């Protein structure tokens, strides 16, 4: 297959010299897998995909593309849900999938050094025999990579107590968009100077390509108690969330699933969720064994005060594991309810969760769409999931309109358009609603220091001139 215009044979030959011919992919059949990430409403295959095997190869590839003026997009596992890794039509994907080694585990200093293609769950798996774990646990942790987590500042169910990715990153090695390699942060905490690690974390690959990450390890808690509270009303469940936080209790996790999600996960995993419940809360407290029973009972009392009809405590580790599997695989289970879905990611103050969920239901009725809800209730990070059929252009249009209204409502309620999925290309139009022109100009000035030619992941985050990726609506029919 011939490469697209702008990516000539000389450039391809040089890339092949760097990474090996088998790691340079061109032609639609080879690059189609890179046309979208977890956000499937928009698709665009790259001009080529390159799979370097080391930081040195990444730097060399970037230098070649920079010199040729060819845009490039870093990509991990492709689990992003906002189009962060969708390329412009003339761009090259730089896949970091081959860079998947845990380079060093330092238990005495509670840190690990990993490459960006390391899957999130691998770190805890390797650290568990010594009693440690890597705390950020996105629902996709069995597939998503640490490099991608850094890009979007990923969170997860245990964010409420343990924080998001940025709270667990000590340093990064970064290949700048001209191919220079810099070290930001390092193996120790509280280095003087600007927090450049914090700046890069959540920058969605617009400042450079992360090729090494120093992550913080934490001790596994001595014990935990995991409760399931069943409610006949979504309002009762959300009031319970506010009540727990108001009492000064900070659970490790406080997750909510509504009836549509309950139906899907029960069919998939058979945990024993009541199919007629309006909502369930998963409440987990952890830490020292001393006091855990009291914390769990305090949470249970608040649930009962808000008319929880049933309370269960995971009696065994296997029961707890199955409960969390049901929650973390809820998104995939929703494939049983519709051929396609879009997962939104907004944030509202906890006290406004009942209002937000009611409004989401109203928006669903307005556009004739089923909207399921599974989210990090403890920190107000909502994930409305819009169910549709991508073979129906009218449904696609309605999903886009409904999504825009949900995100606008989050802003109006004093929240945000993203808690952990990033802006990508999906939410660019909302940035002017969240920020003033002066705010956006300041951010663009910062980006220009790192990425002055705009070659590194162009078209993401900012509604700037040339800031719209030329993508196409789904053009391949879904299987009947």
N, C-alpha and C positions, 0 to 999 in steps of 0.2 A: 504494500500500500504506500502511496506517496504521501509525504507530510504536507500539512497545510502551508499556505503562503506565509512567509515570515520565519518559518523554521526550516532553513535550507539544509541540504545534505551535509555541508561542512560542519554546521552546528551539531547535527545528529551524530556525525562521525566522531567529533570531539567528545560528546557526551558518552558515546559507546566506549571510547578509549578510557574514560574515567571509571565508569561503573561496570563495564562489560556489556557486550551487545545484547545479551539475554535480559538485561535489566533496563533496556530502553524500548518502550512500547509505542508504536505508531499505528494508525489505521483504526477505523471504527470498531472492528471486531475486538481489537486489543484494548482500546481505551474506553469502551462503552461502560464498563464497570465504574468508571470515575465520573460519570456524567452528573451524579447527584450524591448527596449524603442522606441522612435520615429525614431531611426535608425534601420530599419528593414532588412538591408542587411545581418546582422549576428544575430544569435539566439542561446541561450543556456539556458535551464531551470535550476534553482538552485536545490541544494540538498533539500532545504526546505526554507520556508519563515516564518518569525516571525514578529508579529505586536505588539510591545510594546505600552503601553498607557501612559507612563510617562518617564521623564528623568531617574528616579531611575530604572525603568524596563530596559531601554536601557543599562544603566551601568551594571546591573546584567547580561543581555544577553551577552554583550560583554565580561565580565569576564569569563563566562562559555565557550564561543567559543575560547577565547584566551588561556585558560588553556588546551583546547583540541586540540589546533593548527589548528582550522578550519577557513578558510578565510570567510570574510563576506563583504557584499556590502550594504551601505545605499541607500535607494530609496524613492523618493517622489511620484510625480504623474506619473513618467515615460514619461515625455514629452521631455526628452533629445534627441538631434538630432545627437549625435556623439557616442552613445554606452557607455556612462558614467556609466550606471547602469546594463550593461550586465555582469552576473556573470561567473566566472569559473565553471566548471562542478561540483566541490565538495564544492561550497560556499553556504552560507546561506544569503538570502536576509533579511535585517532588514528594513521593511517598516515603515515609519513614518506617514502613512496616518491617524492613529487614534489620533495623537498629533496635533490637528487642532484648538487650542483655541487661541483667542486674549486675552492675560492675563491682559493687562493694556494699557489704552490710557491716555496719559499725555499731554493734549493740551497746558498747560502753558509752559511746557518745550519742546514741539514739538517732542514727541517721543512716540513710542509704543513698548510693549514687546509682542512677539508672539512666538508660537511654530512652528517647521519647517514644519508641515503639513498644515499650513494656506495658503489658496489660495491667490495669489498675489492680485487679485481684491477685496478681502474681506476687506482689510485694508482701501482702499480708500472709499469703500461703508460705512464702519462704521464711518470713520472720516469726510465724506462729510457734515453731518448736522452741524458740527462745522466749516466748511469752510477749511478743511485740506485734504490732499491727500498724498499717497505714490507714489513718482514720477516714479521710474522705471516701465515701462509698456511693457513687452515682448508681442509679438503678441499672445502668448498662455496664457495671464494673467488671463483669465477666468478659466484656468485649472491648470497651473503650480503653484508650491508651493514655499514659501519663502526659505525653506531649499535647494531646488534644485537651485533656483536663486543664493543663496550664493555659492553653489558648482561650478557653471559655470560662476559666475560673469555676470549674464544676463543683457542685455541692453533693447532695444526697440526703437520705433519710436521717443521718446522724449529724447533719449540719448544725442543728439547734444547739447542741452542747459543744461539739468539737470544731465547728467552723468549716469554711470552704477551702478550696485548694490553696489559695494564697496564704492561709494561716499555717500551711505545712510545707512550704517551699523555702529553703534556705539559700539556694543559689542556682544559677543556670549558666550553661555555656550557650552563647547565641551567635549564630552566623548572621551578620548584618546583610542587608540587601545588595551590597557591593562585594560580598565574599569575605570581608574581614571577620575574624573570630574574636569575640570578647568574652570575658568572664564577669558575670554580675553576681553580687553577693558572694557566698562561700560557705564553708563548712561550719562556721561559727555564727552565732546570732548577734544582732544589734551592731552591725558594722557602721562606721560613720559615713556621712554623705547621704545623697538622695537614695530613696528606696526604688532603685531601678528594677529589682526583682518584682516588686509590687506593680510597677508600671507594665512590665512585660506580661505578667499573669493577668489574663483577661483581655489581652490586646488582639486576640483572634488571628495571630499570624501576620499582622500588618506592620510589625516592627522588625521582624527577622524570623529566623528558623531556630528553634530551640533544639539543641543536639545532645545536651546532657542536663540532668536535673538532680540536685541534692534535695532529698525529701526528709522530712522529720518522721521518726518512728515514735509511737507512744506505747506505753505498757497496756496490755490487755487488762480490762477491768477485773477486779477480784470476783465480782459477781454481777448479776443483772436479774431484773424481773420484767417480764414481758406480758402485758395485758391486752386483751381484746375487749373493747366496749361496743355494744350493739345498740343502735338508736333507731327509733321510729320517725325521727325528724332530723333533717340536715341542720336546722337551726340549733337544736339541742346539742348536736355534736360540735358545732363551731363555738357555741357558748362554753362548752366544756373546755375547749382549747384555751380560750381567754381566761377561764377560771383557774386552770392549772398554773398558767404563767403568773397570773395576778397573785397567787398564793406564794410566789417566790420559788416554786419548784421548777427546776430546769431539767426536763427529761433528756435522756440521750436521743430519743426520737419521739415524734408525735405526728403520726401520719393518718390521713383520712382517705377512705374510698367510698364512693357513692354506690347506689343500687346497680347501675349499669356495669360498673367495674366488678362489683361483688358477683354478679351473674357470670361474667366472663371468667374470672379467676376460679370460681367454684367449679365450673364446667371443666376447666383446664387441670386443676390440681386437687380437687376434692378435699379441701381442708375441713369443710364443715361450716362454711359461712351460711347464715340464714338468708335465703333468697328473697325474703319479703322485707328485709331491713332497708331503711332509707339510707343509712350510712353506718360505717364502723370506724372506730379509731384504734390504731395500734399505738400503745403507749409503752415506752421502755425506759426504765431507770437503771443506771449502772454506777459502779464505783466500789467502795469498800463494802463488804458484807454487812458491817455494822450500820444499821439505819436504813438498809434497802427495803425491808419489810414495811417500815413506817412510811417511807416515801411512796411505796406502791399503794398502801392503804389510803394515804392522803389523796392520791390520784383517783382511786376507786370511789372514795367518798364524794369527790367533786362530780364524778360521772353519775353517781346515784342521785345527787342533788339536781342534776340536769336531766333526769328521767331516763337514764340508760336502762334498757329493759333486761340486759344480760351482761354479765362480766365474766370473763374467763382469764385464767392465768396459765401461761404455757408451763406444763408440768414437767416436761423433759426438754433436753437440748434438741432432740429430734423434732419435737412439736414446735419449738421456737424457730428452728431452721426452716420448717415447712411454711410457717406463717410468714417469715421474711421472704422466702422464695415466692410465695403468692403475691406479696406486695411488689417485689422488685421485678417480677416478670409480668406485671399487670398490663404493661403496654403491649407486649406481644400477644397476650391472651385476648386482647380486644380485636385481634384479627378474626376471631370467631363471630364477631358481631357485624363487621362490614369489610368490604374488600380493601378499603383505604382509610387512613386517618391522619390528621394533623395534630400534633401535640403543641399546645401553646405553653408559654412560660412567663407569667406575670407575677407581680408582687403587690400586695395591698397590706395596709395595717391589719393586724390580727382582729381588731375589734370590728372591722368592716367585712370580714369573711362572710357572714350571713347575707349581707347586702350584695356582695359581689357574686355569690353563688346564685342568689335569686335573679340577679340581672343576667347572668350567664344562661340560666334556664329560659329567661324571657327572650334573649337573643336567639337561642336555639329554636324556640317556637316561631319567632319572626321569620327566620330563614328556612324553616322546615327541616331542621337538622337535629339529630341526636347528639348530645354532648355529654360525655362521661367525665367524671372528675376523680382524680387521684393525685394527692399533693402533699407537700411538706407543710402541714397545717400550723406547726409550731412557730414557723417564721413567716407565715403569710405568703409562701411561695406556691402559687396555684398552677396546676397543669390541666386546664380544660382540654379534652381530647375530642375533636370534631370528627365524627364518623361520616364517611361518604363513599362514593364510587367514582374513581378517577376516569372511568369510561363515559361519564355523564358531564359534558361541559357546563351545563347549568349548575350542577351540584358543585363543581370546582369553583365557579364564580361565587356561589353563595357561601362556600367555606371561606374564601378570601375576604368577603365583606364581613362575615360574622367574626372572623379573627381580628380584623381591624377594629371592630366595635369593642371587642373584649379588651384589647390592649389600650384603646382610648379610655375605657372606663377605669382601668388600673391607674393610668396617669391622673384622671380626674379625682380619684380617691386618695391621691397623695402617694401612690406607689410607683412602680417601675415596670418597664416593658420586658425586663428579663431579670431572673434571679440566678440563673446558672447556664442557660443554653446559649447566651450571646445574642448579638444583634444580627450578625451575618448579613445576608441580603434581604431576609424576610422583613426586618423591622426598620430598615433604613428610613422609610418615610415618617416614622414616628419620632425620630431623633429631634426634629425641629419642634415637636410638641413638648419634649422633655427639657430641651436646652435652648438658651438664647443663641443668637448668631455669634455673639462675642464668645460664649462658652465653646461653641463648635469651632470657631476660628482658633482658639487657644489649643484645643485638642489636635487640630490639623497641623498647627505649628510644631507640636511635639512629634507627631508622626513624621513630619518633614525632616526633622533632625536625624531620625533613623532611616527613613525611606524616602529620600528627596525626589526620586524619579517615579515613585508610586508603582514600582514593578512588583513588589512583594504583596501578594494577596489583594490586588486592586478591587475596588468596588464594594468593600465590606465596611460596615459600621456607619460611615459618614455620607450624608446627602450632599456630596461635593461635586463640582463639575467633573464629568466623566466617572461619577461614582455609582453608576448603575451597570451591573453586569448584564451583558446581552445574553439573556437566557431564553429558553423556549418552554412553553407549556408542554406537559406530557404528550408525546407524539406517538408512543408505542402503545397499542391497546393492551390493557391488562388481560390476563388469561380469563377466559369465560368460565 
